[in-house]
Amino acid sequence: MKKFTCVQDIGNLKSALAEAFEIKNDRFKYVEMGRNKTLMMIFFNSSLRTRLSTHKAAMNLGMNVMVLDINQGAWKLETERGVIMDGDKPEHILEAIPVMGCYCDIIGVRSFARFEDREYDYQEVIINQFIQYSGRPVFSMEAATRHPLQSFADLITIEEYKKKPRPKVVLSWAPHPRPLPQAVPNSFAEWMNATDYEFVITHPEGYELAPEFVGNARVEYDQMKAFEGADFIYAKNWAAYSGDTYGQILSKDRDWTVSDRQMAVTNQAYFMHCLPVRRNMIVTDEVIESQQSIVIPEAANREISATVVLKRLLEGLE
């Protein structure tokens, strides 16, 4: 594997899941694979789970790790061509990227949507520049439109907890005080559509995701109807995608907060969320603290998904 930005890059899902469970059974089985190899993690945005889980995954494989926070302790980077660099950005990303590539073997990049220009965000300018100019295998630690390490961990978690071969999985919009990117819901939808699960997306009108991510999912605007008989509920906020409303908050309707009321119509569904979560906005205390909440095992599986991805990228170096 030369890069990892979407579900297509991982290849056969059954094979990837088998490898994930093999690694979960013995996390240090391939500890010699990364000896004398270096991972560089580059963060344009804040991170907790992604930073820690990916660092741990690299250690599981015996790798050296360097971490660069672009907004803390590094030169501010210009990302656009044609700009007269007479402002507060003394270095251009097109020089910085190949320099970074000189110091490592694999690069992970985390860069969120800016919500200034939908076309710019959905072209994935930042991570694609790293892919093009670094000379190294590059993987996404969340980009403007996808978060594949999270979605892979979500899939691992569902496979662990499902009680029937084809569970009903529901992705539900929930309210939030700030506009959030579509990366997690986009990516989750993309990975769920790659399975044979029954997959439903529910949200208020105006929060439709890009059609290429919705895929074959059933879209249901009635949240209670969507939740009926569900085996897994994945709650997540996202800002509007369409037209002039891109990046905007259209609703803070607390009726969409996942509570015992919605969970009561499910098939004793497990509750999932990528974290961090705004309690009593996204989900009530009662639901996230219930026995059906699997947000902690889900987060723990981030180490596993990252280990599989790094292992496959290391194999691609050979």
NUSEFI-866190 format. One record per residue (C-alpha): residue in one letter; x, y, z. Coordinates in nm, 2 decimals. Layout:
% NUSEFI-866190
  resn       X       Y       Z
     A       X       Y       Z
...
% end
This chain:
% NUSEFI-866190
  resn       X       Y       Z
     M    0.00    0.00    0.00
     K    0.14    0.34   -0.10
     K   -0.12    0.57    0.05
     F   -0.43    0.56    0.27
     T   -0.69    0.82    0.24
     C   -1.02    0.62    0.18
     V   -1.18    0.28    0.20
     Q   -1.06    0.18   -0.15
     D   -0.70    0.21   -0.04
     I   -0.73   -0.07    0.22
     G   -0.85   -0.32   -0.04
     N   -1.05   -0.63    0.06
     L   -1.23   -0.55    0.38
     K   -1.24   -0.92    0.50
     S   -0.87   -0.94    0.46
     A   -0.82   -0.61    0.64
     L   -1.05   -0.72    0.93
     A   -0.87   -1.05    0.96
     E   -0.54   -0.87    0.99
     A   -0.69   -0.63    1.25
     F   -0.81   -0.91    1.47
     E   -0.47   -1.09    1.43
     I   -0.29   -0.77    1.55
     K   -0.54   -0.72    1.83
     N   -0.46   -1.07    1.96
     D   -0.08   -0.99    1.94
     R   -0.01   -0.62    1.91
     F    0.37   -0.67    1.89
     K    0.38   -0.95    1.64
     Y    0.54   -0.73    1.38
     V    0.76   -0.52    1.61
     E    1.07   -0.58    1.39
     M    0.90   -0.46    1.08
     G    0.95   -0.09    1.16
     R    1.30   -0.11    1.30
     N    1.51    0.18    1.18
     K    1.20    0.33    1.00
     T    1.06    0.67    1.10
     L    0.70    0.79    1.11
     M    0.64    1.17    1.09
     M    0.30    1.28    1.21
     I    0.21    1.63    1.09
     F   -0.08    1.81    1.27
     F   -0.25    2.12    1.12
     N   -0.52    2.07    1.38
     S   -0.57    1.95    1.74
     S   -0.58    1.58    1.82
     L   -0.61    1.34    2.11
     R   -0.71    0.99    2.00
     T   -0.55    1.02    1.66
     R   -0.22    1.14    1.80
     L   -0.20    0.89    2.08
     S   -0.33    0.58    1.89
     T   -0.11    0.64    1.58
     H    0.20    0.70    1.79
     K    0.12    0.38    1.99
     A    0.06    0.19    1.66
     A    0.40    0.30    1.53
     M    0.57    0.18    1.86
     N    0.39   -0.16    1.82
     L    0.57   -0.19    1.49
     G    0.91   -0.08    1.63
     M    0.91    0.26    1.45
     N    1.07    0.58    1.55
     V    0.82    0.87    1.57
     M    0.85    1.24    1.51
     V    0.56    1.48    1.57
     L    0.52    1.83    1.41
     D    0.25    2.07    1.52
     I    0.23    2.32    1.24
     N    0.06    2.58    1.45
     Q    0.28    2.54    1.75
     G    0.66    2.58    1.72
     A    0.68    2.56    1.34
     W    0.69    2.82    1.07
     K    0.35    2.92    0.95
     L    0.30    2.77    0.60
     E    0.16    2.92    0.29
     T   -0.04    2.67    0.09
     E   -0.14    2.86   -0.22
     R    0.06    2.92   -0.54
     G    0.08    3.28   -0.67
     V    0.07    3.44   -0.33
     I    0.31    3.73   -0.26
     M    0.45    3.61    0.07
     D    0.47    3.94    0.24
     G    0.25    3.84    0.54
     D    0.30    3.62    0.85
     K    0.38    3.30    0.66
     P    0.76    3.28    0.59
     E    0.77    2.93    0.43
     H    0.58    2.77    0.15
     I    0.44    2.42    0.19
     L    0.59    2.32   -0.14
     E    0.94    2.36    0.00
     A    0.84    2.23    0.35
     I    0.69    1.90    0.22
     P    1.00    1.76    0.04
     V    1.22    1.87    0.33
     M    0.99    1.67    0.57
     G    1.01    1.37    0.34
     C    1.39    1.38    0.37
     Y    1.37    1.30    0.74
     C    1.13    1.01    0.75
     D    0.99    0.70    0.58
     I    0.61    0.75    0.62
     I    0.41    1.06    0.67
     G    0.07    1.10    0.84
     V   -0.12    1.43    0.79
     R   -0.41    1.58    0.98
     S   -0.58    1.88    0.82
     F   -0.94    1.98    0.86
     A   -1.18    2.15    0.62
     R   -1.16    2.53    0.64
     F   -1.53    2.60    0.55
     E   -1.41    2.90    0.34
     D   -1.45    2.73    0.00
     R   -1.63    2.39   -0.06
     E   -1.44    2.32   -0.38
     Y   -1.11    2.38   -0.21
     D   -1.20    2.16    0.08
     Y   -1.33    1.88   -0.13
     Q   -1.02    1.88   -0.36
     E   -0.82    1.78   -0.05
     V   -0.54    2.02   -0.14
     I   -0.33    1.98    0.17
     I   -0.30    1.60    0.18
     N   -0.28    1.57   -0.19
     Q    0.02    1.80   -0.19
     F    0.19    1.57    0.06
     I    0.12    1.27   -0.16
     Q    0.25    1.45   -0.47
     Y    0.56    1.62   -0.33
     S    0.69    1.43   -0.02
     G    0.83    1.13   -0.20
     R    0.69    0.91    0.08
     P    0.39    0.70    0.15
     V    0.12    0.93    0.30
     F   -0.18    0.84    0.51
     S   -0.47    1.05    0.64
     M   -0.51    1.12    1.01
     E   -0.83    1.31    0.91
     A   -0.86    1.53    0.61
     A   -1.12    1.78    0.49
     T   -1.36    1.51    0.36
     R   -1.27    1.18    0.53
     H   -1.13    1.03    0.85
     P   -1.04    0.67    0.73
     L   -0.85    0.56    1.04
     Q   -1.16    0.64    1.25
     S   -1.39    0.46    1.01
     F   -1.17    0.15    0.99
     A   -1.18    0.14    1.38
     D   -1.56    0.18    1.36
     L   -1.59   -0.11    1.13
     I   -1.37   -0.33    1.35
     T   -1.59   -0.24    1.65
     I   -1.91   -0.32    1.47
     E   -1.77   -0.66    1.37
     E   -1.68   -0.73    1.73
     Y   -2.01   -0.64    1.87
     K   -2.26   -0.74    1.60
     K   -2.51   -1.01    1.69
     K   -2.62   -1.10    1.34
     P   -2.44   -1.12    1.01
     R   -2.62   -0.81    0.86
     P   -2.69   -0.55    1.13
     K   -2.88   -0.23    1.09
     V   -2.65    0.06    1.13
     V   -2.78    0.42    1.16
     L   -2.57    0.73    1.12
     S   -2.76    1.01    1.30
     W   -2.70    1.39    1.28
     A   -2.71    1.55    1.63
     P   -2.70    1.92    1.73
     H   -2.37    2.10    1.82
     P   -2.29    2.46    1.91
     R   -2.02    2.49    1.64
     P   -2.01    2.40    1.27
     L   -1.82    2.07    1.23
     P   -1.67    1.92    0.91
     Q   -1.84    1.64    0.72
     A   -1.52    1.42    0.73
     V   -1.63    1.17    0.99
     P   -1.99    1.12    0.86
     N   -1.86    1.11    0.50
     S   -1.60    0.85    0.58
     F   -1.83    0.64    0.80
     A   -2.09    0.64    0.52
     E   -1.82    0.54    0.27
     W   -1.70    0.25    0.48
     M   -2.05    0.13    0.57
     N   -2.15    0.13    0.20
     A   -1.85   -0.10    0.14
     T   -2.01   -0.36    0.36
     D   -2.33   -0.56    0.33
     Y   -2.49   -0.40    0.64
     E   -2.83   -0.23    0.63
     F   -2.72    0.13    0.64
     V   -2.94    0.43    0.71
     I   -2.85    0.80    0.74
     T   -3.09    1.03    0.93
     H   -3.07    1.41    0.95
     P   -3.29    1.72    0.93
     E   -3.36    1.86    0.58
     G   -3.07    2.07    0.47
     Y   -2.80    1.85    0.61
     E   -2.77    1.62    0.31
     L   -2.41    1.48    0.26
     A   -2.24    1.48   -0.08
     P   -2.40    1.21   -0.30
     E   -2.07    1.03   -0.36
     F   -2.06    0.95    0.02
     V   -2.43    0.88    0.07
     G   -2.40    0.61   -0.20
     N   -2.66    0.34   -0.16
     A   -2.76    0.44    0.20
     R   -3.13    0.50    0.27
     V   -3.18    0.86    0.38
     E   -3.45    0.91    0.64
     Y   -3.56    1.25    0.77
     D   -3.76    1.11    1.06
     Q   -3.51    1.02    1.32
     M   -3.74    0.80    1.52
     K   -3.84    0.60    1.21
     A   -3.47    0.56    1.12
     F   -3.39    0.42    1.47
     E   -3.66    0.15    1.46
     G   -3.49   -0.19    1.49
     A   -3.14   -0.05    1.47
     D   -2.85   -0.25    1.60
     F   -2.59    0.03    1.61
     I   -2.65    0.40    1.64
     Y   -2.36    0.63    1.53
     A   -2.43    0.99    1.63
     K   -2.23    1.28    1.48
     N   -2.28    1.64    1.41
     W   -2.19    1.80    1.07
     A   -2.24    2.14    0.92
     A   -2.44    2.19    0.60
     Y   -2.28    2.08    0.27
     S   -2.50    2.22    0.00
     G   -2.46    2.54   -0.20
     D   -2.46    2.87   -0.02
     T   -2.51    2.70    0.32
     Y   -2.18    2.51    0.31
     G   -2.02    2.51    0.66
     Q   -2.32    2.67    0.83
     I   -2.53    2.56    1.12
     L   -2.89    2.53    1.01
     S   -3.04    2.38    1.33
     K   -2.96    2.32    1.69
     D   -3.28    2.12    1.75
     R   -3.23    1.93    2.08
     D   -3.50    1.68    1.98
     W   -3.22    1.52    1.77
     T   -3.00    1.47    2.08
     V   -2.97    1.09    2.12
     S   -3.16    1.00    2.44
     D   -3.34    0.70    2.60
     R   -3.64    0.81    2.40
     Q   -3.48    0.73    2.06
     M   -3.28    0.43    2.19
     A   -3.61    0.27    2.32
     V   -3.72    0.19    1.96
     T   -3.40    0.02    1.86
     N   -3.30   -0.34    1.88
     Q   -3.11   -0.27    2.21
     A   -2.86   -0.09    1.98
     Y   -2.51   -0.01    2.07
     F   -2.42    0.36    2.08
     M   -2.11    0.48    1.90
     H   -1.94    0.82    1.86
     C   -1.59    0.91    1.74
     L   -1.52    1.14    2.04
     P   -1.48    1.40    2.17
     V   -1.85    1.43    2.24
     R   -2.06    1.72    2.37
     R   -2.28    1.56    2.64
     N   -2.64    1.65    2.64
     M   -2.60    1.80    2.29
     I   -2.50    1.50    2.09
     V   -2.61    1.24    2.34
     T   -2.75    1.24    2.70
     D   -2.55    1.13    3.00
     E   -2.78    0.83    3.04
     V   -2.71    0.69    2.69
     I   -2.33    0.74    2.68
     E   -2.29    0.59    3.03
     S   -2.52    0.30    2.96
     Q   -2.40   -0.06    2.91
     Q   -2.49   -0.02    2.54
     S   -2.23    0.26    2.49
     I   -1.92    0.13    2.32
     V   -1.74    0.46    2.26
     I   -1.44    0.35    2.47
     P   -1.38    0.02    2.29
     E   -1.44    0.21    1.97
     A   -1.16    0.45    2.06
     A   -0.93    0.17    2.17
     N   -0.97    0.02    1.82
     R   -0.80    0.33    1.68
     E   -0.47    0.17    1.78
     I   -0.56   -0.14    1.59
     S   -0.67    0.03    1.27
     A   -0.36    0.25    1.27
     T   -0.13   -0.05    1.33
     V   -0.28   -0.23    1.02
     V   -0.24    0.07    0.81
     L    0.12    0.14    0.91
     K    0.21   -0.23    0.87
     R    0.07   -0.22    0.51
     L    0.25    0.10    0.43
     L    0.58   -0.05    0.57
     E    0.52   -0.35    0.35
     G    0.49   -0.12    0.05
     L    0.84    0.02    0.12
     E    1.00   -0.32    0.05
% end
